[in-house]
Amino acid sequence: MDNLVKVHGSGGYDSDFSDDEQGESSERGLKRKREEEILQKPFQKGRHSKVAHRSSHSNEVDREEARNRRAHLISMNAFERHKKFVGDYILYYGGQMADFKRSTTKDKTDQDVLRENHRFLWRDEDEEDMTWEKELAKNYYDKLFKEYCIADLSRYKENKFGFRWRTEDEVVSGKGQFQCGNKRCEKQEGLKSWEVNFAYVERGEKRNALVKLRICPECSFKLNYHHKRKEVKVIKKAKRLSEENQEPPEKKKKKTRRRSSSHSKKHKRRRHRDRSASSSGSEESKDSDKDSEAGDEPEGQSEADHWRGPAPAVEEKSREEEFDDYFEDMFL
């Protein structure tokens, strides 16, 4: 009780340790720290003896929020990201969505490009300085069928007509060839073919084109309302023969001379072949000569006509001429 000292001015006592006891307690604390450092593992975290500061907490929260925003932006596509940024801009700085809308006045579709660069007939001059718009229009023009036209006769009283070439679907369905070529008519009977000199203005330049058109009698009346157009008719073989018979004698003589000269050349070649042939095939060659002479004779020719002159030569038709005769009634 010797260490108890009375405090003046108060009714209690205060305890005071000696210097020796304080030294012993400090030594114990140092020993304990050394032991903890020895026993602490390398991957073990130290003990936080103090409370974290408010700034470090706010920084950690900001990092977590930034991670979440980045993950949210990555999950969005480009258009949604653009809309979000525009909405944030309007939210913070003010304004309207109408200010950010793109102007669509200069937008063009493929159809608009075709209308601007289309030509009824392409010339060599038009293919100079080709751009991608002109190439698109030229490719479309190459896919059109230019045998017959489709006509617009709605303004026939004003003597104004519109013509265009046929598309693939119209060719397959027969529109303009087996059906009336007027775009508002679908009749199939009594079709007539007409040749029309189509005069039109294209890019400030006057041009002409001779086109064919197959239309019904009613539409033919509309086409010829102001003046008569040229009708395309089929010239049959009987009419051709009659026209040949009505030709003057001078032209007939020239034709017969040409035929006789060609016929004599053919006979000379045949005789040369017959002489070079062996005796064993003489009978067969004679029979073939008789057959050829009989075939060269025109029908209805009498025996007395043989002495008037050489027989007319029969010209053999090529395959292209046979096809032309076959499709003559179809393509006028």
Buried (B, 14 or more C-beta within 10 A) or exposed (E): EEEEEEEEEEEEEEEEEEEEEEEEEEEEEEEEEEEEEEEEEEEEEEEEEEEEEEEEEEEEEEEEEEEEEEEEEEEEEEEEBEEEEBEEEBEEEEEEEEEEEEEEEEEEEEEEBBEEBBBBBBEEEBEEEEEEBBEBBBEBBEEEBBEBBBBBBBEBEEEEBBBBBBBEEBBEBEBBBEBBBBBEBEBEEEBBBBEBEBEBEEEEEEBEBEBBBBBBEBBBEBBEEEEEBEEEEEEEEEEEEEEEEEEEEEEEEEEBEEBBEEBEEEBEEBEEEBEEEEEEEEEEBEEEBEEEEEEBBEEEEEEEEEEEEBBBBEEEEEEEEEEEEEEEEEEB
